[in-house]
């Protein structure tokens, strides 16, 4: 990452969490907390959170099914990466059973010098008979796309050159560029996210369905750097017996090379809770020093519905704090709404307490400028990114979807920036877009009763060179189109006026 710095902010002692300050001028933690709460400090870019006018049309790009030219009506973007050139690679699927990667130029136009193989037009590359789930880049910008076959139950990893041509040397069964991972007979597997390890291996999180017991289990897969070998699958269930339902949806590697895998778990009584495991680098077992015997379950239970789902995970290095993000029902007024939720775990896998008199383990918010959701509003986090520009106060960029006020009404991309907990919960950064979050809509249409409505889902994001790119899809009259937005580059947060951040 361009913001590849080592934060020096977090130190832990048991359940006590404090920010370590290096400036002699910062006389106490109370003074520093006051600075965090300031609404404007010298150096904070005034356009932080603004859409980039140099990208597409006012910061937004739509890619319709017509561009993909496969006879599809609906396209969905599932993951995003940014090459060293600044070009944006997006992976997605269509409603004809195709999965693909496309590339956008820096200005947001479709890069016709990319791909153009596998029956796809220039700008696209991909395969048929699959659903695309993840995309990751090697240091030399080669592309690895991870997908699953919804019929045969297998997972595939495909390696392309930086320009979208399959890498013929990368294969484990003779098909150029493709590594196949097969489940046991009758079972099926689904991929979710992927990372590239420091040794070049490809690490994949997903879930494994055992037909005989009707169990869904966390799945972790590791593929050798050359694609010639797949290590034995690692499966994990949070409970025992039949009908378990555990889904791993995101993963990260901590500073000690351990794999942190998060998602959700269905417990007794059908309750769903956020769930995390940490796997040792040598695999085949969880790290039993983590959480409760290797696992941590986080029940938010904000609205009493016991439906807490975490879709996103990131690790704050070097102290390996884990941030979980997702959605849960929360009470508001005389009803409830679906809140975006966050939880912070310490390096031991325990929910961090932050020196609170009462437990303040988690936080909820709405992707709305006033953070004042109405009954029935829907909010959820799909991607979490650490912004380490300020080495004292790293922040979290949360991307997902939420109801925004104004016209057109409906669901928009939600982008928010939050301060990590100090002596309180996560705090929305009010300097971001002048109101803590940014809502982005693409297509708008009449709802038939004279009102303009819009439906947009932010499903993935990438952060490079100070710019945040978010991708997903927007619903229009002709079907779903891929939607991509880019924020104007910002230099981080400058929360501490005593020292300038550095890369």
C-alpha positions as CSV (number, residue, x, y, z in Angstrom):
1,X,0.0,0.0,0.0
2,X,1.2,3.5,-0.7
3,X,0.4,4.4,2.9
4,X,2.8,1.7,4.1
5,X,3.8,3.0,7.4
6,X,4.2,1.5,10.8
7,X,1.7,3.0,13.3
8,X,3.1,3.6,16.7
9,X,-0.1,4.3,18.3
10,X,-1.5,1.3,20.1
11,X,-0.1,-0.5,23.1
12,X,-2.0,-3.1,25.1
13,X,-1.7,-4.4,28.7
14,X,-4.4,-6.9,29.4
15,X,-7.7,-5.3,28.7
16,X,-6.3,-1.8,29.0
17,X,-5.9,0.2,25.8
18,X,-4.1,3.5,25.4
19,X,-2.6,5.5,22.6
20,X,1.1,6.0,23.0
21,X,2.1,9.6,22.2
22,X,5.6,10.5,21.1
23,X,5.4,14.3,21.3
24,X,6.8,16.1,24.3
25,X,4.0,18.6,23.9
26,X,1.4,16.0,24.5
27,X,1.3,16.2,28.3
28,X,-1.5,13.8,28.9
29,X,-3.9,11.3,27.2
30,X,-6.7,13.7,28.0
31,X,-5.2,16.5,25.9
32,X,-4.7,14.1,23.0
33,X,-8.3,12.9,23.2
34,X,-9.5,16.5,23.1
35,X,-7.5,16.9,19.9
36,X,-9.2,13.9,18.3
37,X,-12.5,15.4,19.0
38,X,-11.7,18.7,17.3
39,X,-13.8,19.4,14.2
40,X,-11.1,21.1,12.2
41,X,-7.3,21.3,12.6
42,X,-4.5,22.9,10.6
43,X,-3.6,20.7,7.6
44,X,-7.0,18.9,7.2
45,X,-7.8,19.1,3.5
46,X,-11.1,21.0,3.0
47,X,-12.2,18.6,0.3
48,X,-11.6,15.4,2.3
49,X,-14.3,13.1,1.2
50,X,-15.2,14.9,-2.0
51,X,-15.7,13.0,-5.2
52,X,-12.8,13.3,-7.7
53,X,-14.0,15.4,-10.7
54,X,-11.2,14.0,-12.8
55,X,-12.7,10.5,-12.6
56,X,-15.6,9.6,-14.9
57,X,-18.5,12.0,-14.7
58,X,-18.1,14.0,-11.5
59,X,-16.3,11.1,-9.7
60,X,-18.6,8.3,-10.9
61,X,-18.4,5.6,-13.6
62,X,-21.1,3.1,-14.7
63,X,-20.3,0.0,-16.8
64,X,-23.4,-1.5,-18.3
65,X,-24.0,-5.1,-19.5
66,X,-23.8,-3.7,-23.1
67,X,-20.1,-3.0,-22.6
68,X,-19.5,-6.6,-21.5
69,X,-21.2,-7.8,-24.6
70,X,-22.2,-11.3,-23.3
71,X,-25.9,-11.0,-23.6
72,X,-26.3,-10.2,-19.9
73,X,-28.7,-7.8,-18.3
74,X,-27.1,-7.4,-14.9
75,X,-23.5,-6.9,-13.8
76,X,-22.2,-6.9,-10.3
77,X,-18.7,-5.8,-9.0
78,X,-17.5,-7.8,-6.1
79,X,-13.9,-6.7,-5.5
80,X,-11.4,-4.0,-6.5
81,X,-7.7,-3.4,-6.7
82,X,-5.5,-0.6,-7.9
83,X,-2.3,-1.2,-9.9
84,X,0.9,0.8,-9.4
85,X,0.0,2.8,-12.5
86,X,-3.2,4.0,-10.8
87,X,-5.4,1.9,-13.1
88,X,-8.3,0.2,-11.4
89,X,-9.1,-3.5,-11.8
90,X,-12.6,-4.6,-10.9
91,X,-13.8,-8.2,-10.8
92,X,-17.5,-9.1,-11.1
93,X,-20.1,-11.5,-12.5
94,X,-23.1,-11.3,-14.8
95,X,-26.4,-13.1,-14.9
96,X,-25.3,-15.4,-17.6
97,X,-22.9,-17.3,-15.5
98,X,-19.7,-15.4,-16.5
99,X,-17.1,-14.0,-14.2
100,X,-14.7,-11.3,-15.4
101,X,-12.1,-8.6,-14.6
102,X,-12.2,-5.2,-16.2
103,X,-9.8,-2.4,-16.0
104,X,-10.4,1.4,-15.9
105,X,-7.9,4.0,-16.9
106,X,-7.0,6.7,-14.4
107,X,-9.7,9.0,-15.8
108,X,-12.3,6.2,-15.4
109,X,-12.6,5.2,-19.0
110,X,-12.6,1.5,-19.9
111,X,-9.1,0.5,-20.8
112,X,-9.4,-1.3,-24.2
113,X,-5.7,-2.3,-24.0
114,X,-6.7,-4.8,-21.3
115,X,-7.9,-8.3,-21.8
116,X,-10.1,-8.9,-24.9
117,X,-9.8,-12.7,-24.6
118,X,-12.0,-15.5,-23.5
119,X,-14.8,-14.2,-25.7
120,X,-14.8,-10.9,-23.9
121,X,-14.5,-7.5,-25.6
122,X,-11.4,-5.3,-25.1
123,X,-11.4,-4.0,-21.5
124,X,-12.6,-7.3,-20.1
125,X,-11.1,-10.7,-19.4
126,X,-12.6,-13.8,-17.8
127,X,-14.3,-17.2,-17.9
128,X,-17.7,-18.8,-18.1
129,X,-19.4,-21.0,-15.6
130,X,-18.3,-19.2,-12.4
131,X,-19.0,-16.4,-9.9
132,X,-16.2,-14.0,-9.2
133,X,-15.5,-13.3,-5.6
134,X,-12.1,-11.6,-5.1
135,X,-9.2,-10.0,-6.8
136,X,-5.6,-9.4,-5.5
137,X,-2.5,-8.0,-7.1
138,X,1.1,-9.2,-7.0
139,X,3.8,-6.6,-6.5
140,X,4.5,-6.6,-10.2
141,X,0.8,-5.9,-10.9
142,X,-0.1,-9.4,-12.1
143,X,-3.7,-10.2,-11.3
144,X,-5.1,-13.1,-9.3
145,X,-8.9,-13.5,-9.6
146,X,-10.7,-16.0,-7.3
147,X,-14.0,-17.5,-8.2
148,X,-16.3,-20.4,-7.4
149,X,-18.4,-22.7,-9.6
150,X,-22.0,-22.7,-8.2
151,X,-22.8,-26.0,-9.9
152,X,-19.7,-28.1,-9.5
153,X,-18.8,-26.7,-6.1
154,X,-15.1,-26.0,-6.9
155,X,-13.0,-22.9,-6.2
156,X,-10.7,-21.5,-8.9
157,X,-7.8,-19.1,-8.8
158,X,-6.8,-17.6,-12.1
159,X,-3.6,-15.6,-12.6
160,X,-3.3,-13.0,-15.4
161,X,-0.6,-10.7,-16.5
162,X,-0.9,-7.1,-15.6
163,X,-2.7,-6.6,-18.9
164,X,-5.2,-9.4,-18.5
165,X,-3.6,-12.3,-20.3
166,X,-3.7,-15.7,-18.5
167,X,-0.4,-16.8,-17.1
168,X,0.3,-20.2,-18.8
169,X,2.8,-21.2,-16.2
170,X,0.3,-20.9,-13.4
171,X,-1.8,-24.1,-13.2
172,X,-2.2,-27.3,-11.3
173,X,-4.2,-29.3,-13.9
174,X,-3.0,-28.2,-17.3
175,X,-5.4,-25.3,-18.1
176,X,-3.4,-22.1,-18.6
177,X,-3.6,-19.7,-15.8
178,X,-6.1,-21.7,-13.7
179,X,-5.7,-23.5,-10.4
180,X,-8.6,-25.7,-9.4
181,X,-9.5,-26.7,-5.8
182,X,-12.0,-29.5,-5.5
183,X,-14.1,-30.4,-2.5
184,X,-14.9,-34.0,-1.4
185,X,-17.5,-35.8,-3.5
186,X,-21.0,-34.3,-2.9
187,X,-19.7,-31.3,-1.0
188,X,-19.2,-27.7,-2.3
189,X,-17.0,-24.7,-1.6
190,X,-17.5,-21.0,-1.9
191,X,-14.8,-18.3,-1.9
192,X,-15.1,-14.9,-0.4
193,X,-11.9,-12.8,-0.2
194,X,-8.2,-13.4,-0.9
195,X,-4.8,-12.0,0.0
196,X,-1.2,-12.5,-1.3
197,X,1.2,-13.5,1.4
198,X,4.8,-12.3,1.7
199,X,6.0,-15.5,0.2
200,X,3.8,-15.2,-2.8
201,X,1.2,-17.8,-1.7
202,X,-2.5,-17.0,-2.4
203,X,-4.7,-17.3,0.7
204,X,-8.4,-17.6,0.3
205,X,-11.3,-17.4,2.8
206,X,-14.7,-18.8,2.2
207,X,-17.0,-21.5,3.4
208,X,-17.3,-25.3,2.9
209,X,-20.6,-27.1,2.7
210,X,-20.7,-30.7,4.0
211,X,-23.6,-32.4,2.3
212,X,-23.9,-35.3,4.8
213,X,-24.3,-33.1,7.9
214,X,-25.7,-30.0,6.2
215,X,-22.9,-28.0,7.7
216,X,-21.3,-24.8,6.5
217,X,-17.9,-24.3,8.0
218,X,-15.2,-21.6,7.8
219,X,-12.8,-22.5,4.9
220,X,-9.2,-21.4,4.5
221,X,-7.2,-22.3,1.4
222,X,-3.5,-21.7,0.6
223,X,-2.1,-22.0,-3.0
224,X,1.6,-22.1,-3.7
225,X,3.1,-19.0,-5.4
226,X,3.6,-20.9,-8.7
227,X,0.1,-22.5,-8.6
228,X,1.5,-26.0,-8.7
229,X,0.3,-27.1,-5.2
230,X,-2.7,-26.6,-3.0
231,X,-2.3,-27.3,0.7
232,X,-4.9,-29.4,2.5
233,X,-8.0,-27.4,3.2
234,X,-8.5,-26.0,6.6
235,X,-12.1,-26.1,7.8
236,X,-13.5,-24.8,11.1
237,X,-16.8,-25.1,12.8
238,X,-17.8,-23.0,15.8
239,X,-20.1,-25.7,17.1
240,X,-20.7,-29.4,16.8
241,X,-23.4,-31.6,15.3
242,X,-25.4,-31.2,12.2
243,X,-26.8,-28.0,10.5
244,X,-24.0,-25.7,11.6
245,X,-23.9,-22.4,9.6
246,X,-20.6,-20.6,9.7
247,X,-19.5,-18.4,6.8
248,X,-16.0,-16.8,6.5
249,X,-16.3,-13.6,4.5
250,X,-12.9,-11.8,4.9
251,X,-9.4,-12.3,6.0
252,X,-6.1,-10.5,6.8
253,X,-2.5,-11.3,7.7
254,X,-1.2,-9.8,10.9
255,X,2.4,-8.6,11.5
256,X,3.4,-12.0,12.8
257,X,2.2,-13.8,9.7
258,X,-0.9,-15.3,11.2
259,X,-4.2,-15.5,9.3
260,X,-7.2,-13.7,10.8
261,X,-10.5,-15.0,9.3
262,X,-13.8,-13.4,10.1
263,X,-17.5,-13.8,9.2
264,X,-20.5,-15.0,11.1
265,X,-21.7,-18.0,13.0
266,X,-25.2,-19.4,13.8
267,X,-25.4,-20.4,17.4
268,X,-28.0,-22.0,19.7
269,X,-31.6,-20.9,18.9
270,X,-30.7,-19.8,15.4
271,X,-29.0,-16.6,16.6
272,X,-26.3,-15.2,14.3
273,X,-23.2,-13.5,15.7
274,X,-20.0,-12.1,14.2
275,X,-17.2,-14.6,14.5
276,X,-13.4,-14.7,14.1
277,X,-10.6,-17.2,14.2
278,X,-6.8,-16.8,14.0
279,X,-4.8,-19.5,12.2
280,X,-1.2,-20.2,12.8
281,X,1.1,-19.8,9.8
282,X,1.9,-23.6,9.7
283,X,-1.9,-24.2,9.5
284,X,-4.0,-27.2,10.4
285,X,-5.1,-25.6,13.7
286,X,-6.4,-22.4,15.2
287,X,-4.2,-20.3,17.5
288,X,-5.4,-21.5,20.9
289,X,-4.0,-18.4,22.6
290,X,-6.6,-16.4,20.6
291,X,-10.0,-15.6,22.1
292,X,-11.7,-18.6,23.6
293,X,-9.6,-21.6,22.5
294,X,-8.9,-20.0,19.1
295,X,-12.2,-18.3,18.3
296,X,-14.0,-15.2,19.3
297,X,-17.8,-14.6,18.9
298,X,-19.2,-11.1,19.1
299,X,-22.9,-10.7,19.7
300,X,-24.1,-7.1,19.2
301,X,-27.7,-7.8,20.0
302,X,-28.6,-4.1,19.6
303,X,-32.2,-4.6,18.6
304,X,-33.0,-7.9,20.1
305,X,-33.2,-9.7,16.8
306,X,-30.0,-11.6,17.4
307,X,-29.0,-11.2,13.7
308,X,-25.5,-9.8,13.7
309,X,-23.5,-10.4,10.5
310,X,-19.9,-9.3,9.9
311,X,-18.8,-9.1,6.3
312,X,-15.5,-7.2,6.7
313,X,-12.3,-7.4,8.7
314,X,-9.0,-5.6,8.9
315,X,-5.9,-5.7,11.1
316,X,-4.2,-2.6,12.5
317,X,-0.5,-3.3,12.6
318,X,1.9,-3.7,14.3
319,X,-0.1,-4.4,17.4
320,X,-2.5,-6.6,15.5
321,X,-5.8,-5.1,16.7
322,X,-8.7,-6.5,14.7
323,X,-11.6,-4.4,13.4
324,X,-14.8,-6.2,12.4
325,X,-17.6,-4.6,10.4
326,X,-21.0,-5.6,9.3
327,X,-24.7,-4.9,10.2
328,X,-27.2,-5.5,13.0
329,X,-30.6,-4.4,13.9
330,X,-30.7,-1.5,16.3
331,X,-33.5,0.4,18.1
332,X,-34.4,3.9,17.1
333,X,-37.5,5.8,18.2
334,X,-40.5,3.5,18.1
335,X,-38.9,1.0,15.8
336,X,-35.6,-0.3,14.5
337,X,-33.2,0.1,11.7
338,X,-30.3,-1.8,10.3
339,X,-27.1,-0.2,11.6
340,X,-23.6,-0.5,10.4
341,X,-21.6,-2.1,13.3
342,X,-18.0,-2.2,14.3
343,X,-16.1,-4.1,17.0
344,X,-12.5,-3.9,18.1
345,X,-10.5,-7.0,19.3
346,X,-7.1,-6.8,20.9
347,X,-4.1,-8.9,19.9
348,X,-5.4,-11.7,22.1
349,X,-8.7,-11.9,20.4
350,X,-10.7,-10.3,23.2
351,X,-13.1,-7.5,22.7
352,X,-11.2,-4.4,23.7
353,X,-12.6,-2.5,26.7
354,X,-10.9,0.9,26.3
355,X,-10.8,1.6,30.1
356,X,-14.6,2.1,30.0
357,X,-16.6,2.1,33.2
358,X,-19.1,0.0,31.3
359,X,-18.4,-2.3,28.3
360,X,-18.1,-0.2,25.2
361,X,-16.9,-3.0,22.9
362,X,-18.8,-2.0,19.8
363,X,-20.3,0.9,18.0
364,X,-23.2,1.4,15.5
365,X,-23.8,4.2,13.1
366,X,-25.7,5.1,10.0
367,X,-24.3,6.2,6.6
368,X,-26.2,9.5,6.9
369,X,-24.8,13.0,7.2
370,X,-26.5,13.6,10.6
371,X,-26.1,10.0,11.8
372,X,-29.8,10.1,12.6
373,X,-31.4,7.1,10.9
374,X,-35.2,6.7,10.5
375,X,-37.1,3.6,11.3
376,X,-36.6,1.0,8.6
377,X,-33.3,2.5,7.3
378,X,-30.7,-0.1,6.1
379,X,-27.0,0.3,6.6
380,X,-24.1,-2.2,6.3
381,X,-20.4,-2.4,6.0
382,X,-18.8,-4.5,3.2
383,X,-15.1,-3.4,3.3
384,X,-12.8,-1.9,6.0
385,X,-9.5,-0.3,5.2
386,X,-6.9,1.2,7.6
387,X,-5.6,4.6,6.7
388,X,-2.2,4.8,8.3
389,X,-1.2,8.2,7.0
390,X,-1.2,9.6,10.5
391,X,1.1,7.4,12.4
392,X,-0.3,8.5,15.7
393,X,-4.0,8.1,14.9
394,X,-4.7,5.6,12.2
395,X,-8.3,5.7,11.0
396,X,-10.7,3.3,9.5
397,X,-12.4,3.8,6.2
398,X,-15.7,1.9,6.1
399,X,-17.4,1.2,2.8
400,X,-20.9,-0.3,2.3
401,X,-24.4,0.9,1.7
402,X,-27.0,2.9,3.5
403,X,-30.1,5.1,3.3
404,X,-29.2,8.7,2.8
405,X,-31.4,11.7,3.2
406,X,-32.4,13.9,0.3
407,X,-33.5,13.3,-3.3
408,X,-33.4,10.7,-4.8
409,X,-34.3,8.7,-1.8
410,X,-33.1,5.1,-1.4
411,X,-29.9,3.1,-0.9
412,X,-26.6,4.7,-1.7
413,X,-22.9,3.8,-1.5
414,X,-21.9,4.6,2.0
415,X,-18.4,5.8,2.8
416,X,-17.4,6.8,6.3
417,X,-14.2,7.6,8.1
418,X,-13.9,6.8,11.8
419,X,-11.4,7.4,14.6
420,X,-10.3,4.2,16.3
421,X,-11.3,4.0,20.0
422,X,-9.2,5.8,22.6
423,X,-11.3,5.9,25.8
424,X,-14.6,5.5,24.0
425,X,-16.1,3.8,21.0
426,X,-15.4,4.4,17.4
427,X,-16.1,8.0,16.6
428,X,-17.2,9.3,13.2
429,X,-14.7,11.8,11.9
430,X,-16.7,15.0,11.4
431,X,-14.0,16.5,9.2
432,X,-14.7,13.9,6.5
433,X,-17.0,15.4,3.8
434,X,-18.2,18.0,6.4
435,X,-20.4,15.5,8.1
436,X,-18.7,12.1,8.8
437,X,-19.8,10.2,5.7
438,X,-20.3,10.4,2.0
439,X,-23.3,9.0,0.1
440,X,-23.0,8.3,-3.6
441,X,-25.8,7.4,-6.0
442,X,-25.5,6.5,-9.7
443,X,-28.8,5.7,-11.4
444,X,-32.1,7.3,-10.4
445,X,-35.6,6.4,-11.7
446,X,-39.2,7.2,-11.1
447,X,-40.9,4.9,-8.6
448,X,-44.3,5.2,-10.3
449,X,-45.8,7.5,-7.8
450,X,-43.9,10.6,-8.7
451,X,-40.8,10.2,-6.6
452,X,-37.2,9.6,-7.6
453,X,-35.6,6.6,-6.1
454,X,-32.2,4.9,-6.4
455,X,-30.6,1.6,-5.4
456,X,-26.9,1.3,-5.0
457,X,-24.7,-1.3,-3.2
458,X,-21.1,-0.5,-2.3
459,X,-19.5,-4.0,-2.1
460,X,-15.7,-3.4,-2.3
461,X,-13.0,-0.8,-2.1
462,X,-9.3,-0.2,-2.5
463,X,-7.1,2.7,-1.2
464,X,-3.9,3.8,-3.0
465,X,-2.0,7.1,-3.4
466,X,-4.4,8.8,-1.1
467,X,-7.4,7.9,-3.2
468,X,-10.3,5.7,-2.2
469,X,-12.0,3.7,-4.9
470,X,-15.3,2.0,-4.1
471,X,-17.2,-0.4,-6.5
472,X,-20.4,-2.3,-6.5
473,X,-23.5,-2.0,-8.6
474,X,-26.5,0.3,-9.3
475,X,-30.0,-0.7,-10.4
476,X,-31.3,1.0,-13.4
477,X,-34.2,0.6,-15.8
478,X,-32.1,-1.7,-18.1
479,X,-30.7,-3.8,-15.3
480,X,-27.9,-3.6,-12.8
481,X,-24.7,-1.9,-13.9
482,X,-21.3,-1.9,-12.3
483,X,-20.8,1.3,-10.4
484,X,-17.4,2.7,-9.4
485,X,-16.6,6.0,-7.6
486,X,-13.3,7.6,-6.6
487,X,-12.7,10.2,-3.9
488,X,-10.4,13.1,-4.5
489,X,-6.9,12.3,-3.1
490,X,-6.6,13.3,0.5
491,X,-3.4,13.3,2.7
492,X,-4.7,11.6,5.7
493,X,-6.0,13.2,8.8
494,X,-3.5,15.5,10.5
495,X,-5.2,15.0,13.8
496,X,-2.1,15.7,15.8
497,X,-0.8,19.2,15.2
498,X,2.5,18.5,17.0
499,X,4.0,16.2,14.4
500,X,3.4,15.8,10.7
501,X,2.4,12.4,9.4
502,X,4.8,10.6,7.1
503,X,4.7,7.7,4.7
